[in-house]
Amino acid sequence: MKDTCKILIITILTFFFGNIQNSFSQVTCTASAPPQVAVGQNFTFTFTLNQRAQQIAALQFPGFDILSGPNQSSSTSVTMSGGQTVHTNSFSYSYTLRAQREGTFTIPAAVFVVDGNQVKSNTVQIKVVAAQQSGTPQQQQQQGGRSQQAQVFDKNEVFVRASASKTNPYQGEQVIITHKLYVGQGVNGGYRVTSATMPTQSGLWSYTLGDQSAENVAKQEVLNGKKYSVHEIRRTAVFPQKTGEITITPMEIEFLAGVITQQSSGDPFFDRFFGGRQNTQNFNLDLKSDAIKLNVRPLPQNNKPDNFSGLVGNFTMTSSLSRAQLKANDATNLTITISGTGNIQHIDPLNIIFPPDFDVTEPRVTDHINTKGNAVTGSRTFEYVIIPRNEGTFTIPKATFSFFDPQTSAFKTLTTEEYTLQIEKGSGQLSVSTTSSQKDIKILGNDIRYIRTSYSNLKPMGVTFFGSLQYYAALLLPILLLIIFIIIWRKQIETRSNVALMRNKKANKVALKNLKTAKKLLEENNKELFYMEISRALWGYLSSKYHIPVSQLSMENVASKLMLLGVSTKTTDSFTATLQQCEFARFAPGDSSEIMSEMYQKATDFILQNETQRNVKIPI
């Protein structure tokens, strides 16, 4: 009986002290992670506690990005050993991390709060290697009882390539620059370009080609026996404005590549038929194309026409006259269209010597530029309104346009036809001709006069008008007026004959007209056409004001030319800064409307300041 009581007391005490030991057992916190990962690889970092935590007091992952977490999970196990029941609790807090760069990193101890007390984990050291060195197909990483095959990814499977249609063009010749993105088959989990830095190209006049709204569909290419998906990122037509070496800087791209990895389920039989689980691993890549160097050749001087336009390409020219028979003071239209492939916006108005009896307006310029194909093509049309002032037969001489054809390496000249106009006498006009004797001047439309019924202005008898001072004054006045008229008329003829002087006088009006068009494009937020119109207004203004062909102006020589012409340094700096900003903004994505407004104001200020400096008042 005593033995039975002893056994019962021992059992009760053992159970009691066992429960006390369990309730006061030490709280543990263990941190675990793979010892080695690759740059850009996603992996799991886990903290395991034997009691539930109420708070995470301190946590750091230097050198790694936190993609998700904490992800909480718990488990409980019950075991019987030696007649005792043992309860084991496990609480896990996991994070998905991604390595930023190569090196060896130490994750400091994390601090958890359990029942008001702080518990620290152990430190973990992780080695980060380059992406292509992340492991071999035989490496296995143990995660939660499952094995995952480390993915081998060669970052050289993704690259950007830049190419030029030719590397030794003539000055002013069109060159096509193409940037392509190549993605290898190893990137099988999707990809995207997160950001891009466009190349700079000083010394080049540029146009972006292609339909920007069209979907960028990948094409398949094989290089060195490997298949790639190829996207054309950018295609640009450039026109060198100077000779010598011109460098186009590299294009830089930030690229996100997804690679699918196979994760084992732990059951070889299941994996054999169902392939286990798939997981996507992301890699961030910084891609950079090669720079392109153009060795620009000067145009040959042999057989160069005197009226060479400075244009390089392939062009045709047509002309038409709306009517060749009309009356004096009526109008007719002369239209000249130059079409082809090349820098069409640099075509200046042709030097046409119109008869001095004609009043001719500044030509209306209309551009039709096509940049959606593989090159810049289109046409520029000049429309002149002609008003003959006198009757007779007049001739508009042939107009010529010369350009350089790079395909044949020769200069070519295009010619319009000659037009003969028959001008009849206009009704009710005062017709004055350089060959007339000024005798037959008549006032028409007054064949019937009314009969005066009153006796006004009666003179005393004996007082005569003949021989008086008023008589001689009235006799000489028409002759004096005729002389003044002829002097003014001949001066206008000389002014119209001086094409450079006429273009100089009208330069500001034409430029402000172009700026009005730019302002409409600004209000419509049409970025591409706005910058083209601003450039056209500024370059056209300089060309007309100082009689310098646009083809001879470039960012490199415009400052020196303006200084030689006496333009102030402040105005010159403002002009070059505006053009440089315009060139950059045209091809840099994401410019705001505020920058466009600022550029419009700078262009207007330059023209106003330059005209004010030369004491010329212009309309605003």
C-alpha positions, 0 to 999 in steps of 0.5 A: 500500500505504501509502495502504491502511494509512493508511485502515485506521489512521484507521478503527480510531482513529475507531471507538475514539475514537467508542466512548470518546466515547459511553461518556463522554457526559454524562448528561441528565435532562429534566422535562416536563409540560403548561404549563396544567391545571385544578383537579382535572385529572389529568395526566402529569409525565415525567422522561426520562434517557439512562441508567438511574437507580438511585435518586431522591434528591429529588422534590417536587410542591408544589400537586399530589397524586400519584395514581400513580408512578413508572411506568418505561419504556425504549426503545433506538434504533440508527442508522447515520450516516457509517459509524458505529453510534449507540446511543441509550437513553431511560429515562422515569419518569412520575407522574400528578398532580392540581392542588389549587388555582389558581395558578402553581406551580414544580416544583423540580429532581428529583435522580436517582442514576446510576452513583453520581453525582447528576443534576438535572432542569430546573424546570417551571412549571405554571399551574393555572386554575379547573375551568371554565377548563381549556380549549376543545374545540379545545385539544390536549395532546401526551402521548407522541405522542398528543393529548388533548382538554382536557375542559370541566367546569362545576362549577355542574352539581353543587349542593345545594338545601334547601327547606322545606314552608313558611317562616312556620309557627305555633309547634309546627307541623310543617315538612318540610325537604328537602335534595337533590343535583343532578348534571348530565349532564356528570358522566358518569364516576361520582360519590360523596359523600365526606363531609357536614356536617349542618345545625344547627337550634337551637330546633327539635324534629326527626325524620329522615324516610324509610327509612334502610336503603332504597337512594337511587335517583336521580330525573330532574328538568329545571331551566332546560332541563337534565336532572339526576339528583336524590338526596334526601340528607335529609328532616327534620320540624321543630317550632318551639319558639319564635316569631320567626326561626329559621335552619337552617344550610347542609348542606356536602358533599364531592363527587367527580365523574368526567368522561370525556375523549376521547384521540386515538390519533394516527390520524384514520382510526382515531378516526373509526370507533373514537373513540380512547381514553377517560380519566376525569378526577376533580374534587373539589367542596365543595358547600354548600346555602343556609340556611333561615329560618323566620319562626315565628308565635305561636298566636292567643289568641282562642277559645283553650281553657283546657285547650289542650294546646299541640299543633299538627296534626290529631288524633283521639281514641278511648277504651275501658273494659275492663269497667263492671261489677265487684266492689270491689277488682277492676281495670278498664282505661281506654285513651285513644288520640290519633292523627294528624299532629304532635309526638305525643311532646309529648302530656301525660296528660289531666286526668281527675278520677276518683272519690275511691273509685278507686285509679288508677295512673299511666298507662302511655304507649305510642308508635307513631311513624311517621317513614318517610313524608313526615311524622311520624304515629302515636299515643300511648296512655294506659292507666289501671288503675282499682281501685274500693274501694267498692260503688256506682254511679260515673261517670268524666267525659268527658276533653277534648283541645284542639289547634290546626289550622293548616289551618283556623287554629282551635282544636279540642277532642276529647272522650271518652265518659262511663263509668258503673261498677256496683261490687258488694260484694266477697267478704270485704272491709271495705266502707267508704262515705262514705254508710254508717252504719258499722254492718254490719261483719261478718267472713265465713268463720268460721261454724264454730268449733272446740270448746275442750277445755282450761280455760285463762285461768280467772278467780277468782270475783267478778272481772268484765271489765265496768266495768274499765279494759280494758273501756273501753279495748277499747270506745274503741279501735275508735272511735279506729282508725275516726277515724284511718282516716277521716283517712288515707282523706280525706287520700288522697282529697285527694292523689289529687284533686290531679293536679299533686301526684300527678304531682310525686310520681311524676315521678322514678319515671316518669323512671327507668322511661324511663331503664331503657328507654333503657338497654335501647336503649343495650345494643341500640345502637339510636341513634335510639330511644335519643336519643328516649327520653333526651329524653322522660325529661328533658322529661317529668321537668321537666313532671311535677315542676314542672307545666309542659306539655312544649309550653311548654318549649324549649331557650331558656326551660328555663334561666330556668324552672329558675332561677325554681324554685330549681334550682341553676345547676350542675344547670341547666347539666348539664341544658341541656348534656345536651339540647344534646348529645342534639339534636346527637348525634341527627342527627350521623352516627357517634356511638359507644356511649361517647358514648351511655353518657355521655349516659345517665349525665348524664341519670340524674345530673341527676334524682338531683341535682335530687331530692337537692337537694329532699331526696327519696330515690328508688330507683336 
